[in-house]
């Protein structure tokens, strides 16, 4: 199991776009650069990050469409938060999420032993009428009273 992204730099991202017959437009590049910086983000967050840089014109709708299309291609993962916002994840390797249900933020945890144990457990289980395609572990949490620095 790896903790390396397939698109951790812009050249890799350009190659993957090309493999999917997509152009490396300034908007797609700007979205990916923002995602590399943010890790987990909604379209609003990505748009804000791109607008901070000020070198590419985008709308929230165009950013959402880019993110959704890249998620369909498997370049990003996506998940719905408790505040009904779609969040996208640049990290496509196997990992666990902690979801902060107060601040609506995701944090990655890499625990290969736990993931392997869960996968082995469910590989032996059968669910009538279903075939397990993927296991997605998300822990829902609230910030502790004491803030860590």
C-alpha positions in Angstrom: 0.0 0.0 0.0 1.4 3.3 -0.9 0.9 6.8 0.4 2.1 8.4 -2.8 -0.3 10.2 -5.2 -0.4 9.5 -8.9 -0.6 13.3 -9.5 1.7 14.8 -6.9 3.2 17.2 -9.5 1.8 19.2 -12.4 3.7 17.1 -15.1 2.1 13.9 -13.8 -1.2 15.6 -13.8 -0.7 16.8 -17.4 0.1 13.3 -18.5 -3.0 11.8 -16.8 -5.2 14.5 -18.5 -3.6 13.6 -21.8 -4.2 9.9 -21.2 -7.9 10.8 -20.8 -7.9 13.0 -23.9 -8.3 16.1 -21.8 -6.5 19.4 -22.3 -4.4 20.8 -19.6 -6.3 24.1 -19.5 -5.2 26.9 -17.2 -8.4 26.3 -15.1 -7.7 22.6 -14.7 -4.1 23.3 -13.8 -5.2 26.0 -11.3 -7.7 23.6 -9.7 -5.1 20.9 -9.3 -2.5 23.3 -7.8 -5.1 24.4 -5.3 -6.0 20.8 -4.5 -2.4 19.9 -4.0 -2.1 22.7 -1.5 -5.4 22.1 0.3 -5.6 18.3 0.2 -9.4 18.1 1.0 -11.6 20.9 -0.3 -15.0 22.0 -1.5 -15.4 23.9 -4.8 -15.8 27.1 -2.8 -12.5 26.5 -1.0 -10.7 25.7 -4.3 -12.2 28.8 -6.0 -11.1 31.0 -3.1 -7.5 29.6 -3.2 -7.3 30.2 -7.0 -8.7 33.7 -6.6 -6.0 34.5 -4.0 -3.4 33.7 -6.6 -5.2 36.0 -9.0 -3.7 34.5 -12.2 -6.7 32.4 -13.4 -10.3 33.4 -13.8 -12.7 30.8 -12.5 -16.2 30.5 -11.1 -17.4 28.2 -8.4 -19.5 26.3 -10.9 -16.6 25.7 -13.3 -14.4 24.6 -10.4 -17.1 22.2 -9.2 -17.4 20.8 -12.7 -13.7 20.3 -13.0 -13.5 18.6 -9.6 -16.4 16.4 -10.3 -15.0 15.3 -13.7 -11.6 14.6 -12.2 -13.3 12.5 -9.4 -15.2 10.5 -12.1 -11.8 9.7 -13.7 -10.4 8.6 -10.3 -7.9 11.5 -10.2 -9.6 12.7 -7.0 -11.9 11.0 -4.5 -15.0 12.8 -3.3 -17.2 12.6 -0.2 -20.3 14.3 1.1 -20.0 16.1 4.4 -22.6 16.5 7.1 -23.1 20.1 6.0 -24.3 18.7 2.6 -21.1 19.9 0.7 -19.1 17.8 -1.6 -15.5 17.6 -0.6 -12.8 16.4 -2.9 -9.6 14.5 -1.8 -6.4 14.7 -3.8 -5.1 11.7 -1.9 -6.3 8.6 -3.7 -4.1 6.1 -1.9 -5.7 3.9 0.8 -6.2 5.9 4.0 -8.7 6.7 6.8 -10.5 10.0 7.3 -11.2 11.8 10.4 -14.1 14.1 9.8 -14.4 17.2 12.1 -18.2 17.5 12.2 -18.0 21.0 13.8 -15.6 22.6 11.4 -16.3 20.4 8.4 -12.7 19.4 7.7 -11.1 16.2 6.8 -7.8 14.8 8.0 -6.0 11.8 6.7 -4.7 9.0 8.8 -2.5 6.3 7.3 -2.9 3.1 9.3 -2.0 0.3 6.9 -2.4 -2.4 9.6 -6.0 -1.4 10.4 -6.9 -1.1 6.7 -5.5 -4.5 6.0 -7.3 -6.0 8.9 -10.7 -4.6 7.8 -10.1 -5.6 4.2 -9.2 -9.2 5.3 -12.3 -9.4 7.5 -14.6 -8.3 4.7 -12.9 -10.4 2.1 -14.3 -13.4 3.9 -17.9 -12.0 4.3 -20.6 -12.3 1.7 -23.6 -10.0 1.5 -26.5 -11.4 -0.6 -27.0 -9.4 -3.7 -23.9 -7.2 -3.2 -20.2 -7.4 -4.1 -17.9 -5.1 -2.0 -15.9 -2.9 -4.3 -14.2 -0.6 -1.9 -13.9 0.0 1.9 -14.0 3.6 3.0 -13.3 4.2 6.7 -14.4 7.6 8.1 -14.2 8.5 11.8 -16.5 11.3 12.8 -15.1 13.5 15.6 -15.3 16.8 17.4 -12.3 18.9 18.3 -11.2 18.1 21.9 -11.6 20.9 24.4 -7.9 21.4 24.6 -6.3 22.7 21.4 -3.0 21.2 20.5 -0.3 23.5 19.1 
